[in-house]
Amino acid sequence: MAKGSASKMIDNVKWLVALAVFCAAVIGNSYFVEIAFLYRVLGVVFLFIVGLVVLSITDFGSNAIKLMKESRTEIRRVVWPTRIETTQTFLVVFGSIIVLCLFFWALESLLTFLTKLVLG
């Protein structure tokens, strides 16, 4: 068996383990209704964390974590608009919407009038 296919097979097993952990969390929450709600929630959260840790050690998971870290770095580089710029942009968009609404209302009225004129 080639190294790549062995790695892929191990990743598939990890995905199945994570899926089993997630299912255990959901089924366990329904099955143990007599246990206090707080403990069930803590159990579900714990199992979901375990499942996410298992997923994070797959190739896909490690790439996803790397992407999230890079995205966080990019968000820090973004130049966010000031309050004044945001307000001005909102007013332009709102004004455009009002103008288009009036235009389409007038167009509908005209077409309704012409349809009544033609059909009698």
C-alpha positions in Angstrom: 0.0 0.0 0.0 1.4 3.4 -0.9 2.1 6.0 1.7 -0.5 8.5 0.3 -3.3 5.9 0.4 -2.3 4.8 3.9 -2.5 8.4 5.1 -5.8 8.9 3.4 -7.1 5.8 5.0 -6.0 6.9 8.5 -7.7 10.3 7.8 -10.9 8.5 6.9 -10.7 6.5 10.2 -10.2 9.8 12.1 -13.3 11.2 10.4 -15.3 8.1 11.3 -14.1 8.4 15.0 -15.0 12.1 15.1 -18.5 11.3 13.6 -18.9 8.5 16.2 -18.0 11.0 19.0 -20.5 13.6 17.6 -23.2 10.9 17.4 -22.4 9.8 20.9 -22.9 13.3 22.1 -26.3 13.7 20.5 -27.6 10.3 21.4 -26.2 10.5 24.9 -27.9 13.8 25.5 -31.3 12.2 24.5 -30.6 9.0 26.4 -29.5 10.4 29.8 -32.6 12.7 30.3 -32.6 11.9 34.0 -29.2 13.5 34.5 -29.2 17.3 35.3 -29.3 19.5 32.3 -26.0 21.3 33.2 -24.1 18.0 33.2 -25.6 16.9 29.9 -24.6 20.2 28.3 -21.1 19.9 29.7 -20.9 16.3 28.4 -22.0 17.4 24.9 -19.6 20.3 24.9 -16.7 18.0 26.0 -17.5 15.4 23.4 -17.8 18.0 20.6 -14.4 19.4 21.7 -12.9 15.9 21.5 -14.5 15.4 18.1 -13.1 18.7 16.8 -9.6 17.8 18.2 -9.8 14.5 16.3 -10.8 16.3 13.1 -8.0 18.9 13.6 -5.3 16.2 13.3 -6.5 15.2 9.8 -5.0 16.8 6.7 -8.2 18.7 6.1 -8.4 19.9 9.7 -4.8 21.1 9.8 -5.3 23.0 6.5 -8.5 24.5 7.9 -6.7 25.7 11.1 -3.9 27.2 9.0 -6.6 29.0 6.9 -8.3 30.4 10.0 -5.0 31.7 11.3 -4.2 33.3 8.0 -7.7 34.8 7.8 -7.2 36.3 11.3 -4.0 37.9 10.1 -5.7 39.3 7.0 -8.6 40.8 9.1 -6.0 42.7 11.1 -4.7 44.3 7.9 -8.2 45.5 6.8 -8.7 49.3 6.9 -12.2 49.6 8.2 -14.4 52.6 7.2 -15.0 55.4 9.7 -18.4 56.1 11.1 -18.8 59.1 8.7 -17.9 57.0 5.7 -20.4 54.3 6.8 -23.1 56.8 7.3 -22.5 58.5 3.9 -22.5 55.1 2.1 -25.7 54.1 3.9 -27.4 57.4 2.8 -26.3 56.9 -0.8 -27.6 53.3 -0.9 -30.9 54.3 0.8 -31.4 57.2 -1.6 -30.7 55.0 -4.6 -33.3 52.5 -3.3 -35.9 55.2 -2.9 -35.2 56.5 -6.4 -35.5 53.0 -7.9 -38.7 52.3 -5.9 -40.3 55.5 -7.3 -39.1 54.6 -10.9 -40.5 51.1 -10.7 -43.8 52.4 -9.2 -44.1 54.9 -12.0 -43.3 52.2 -14.6 -45.9 49.8 -13.1 -48.5 52.6 -13.1 -47.7 53.4 -16.7 -47.9 49.7 -17.8 -51.1 49.2 -15.9 -52.7 52.3 -17.6 -51.5 51.1 -21.0 -52.9 47.6 -20.4 -56.3 49.0 -19.3 -56.3 51.3 -22.4 -55.6 48.4 -24.7 -57.8 45.8 -23.2 -60.6 48.2 -22.5 
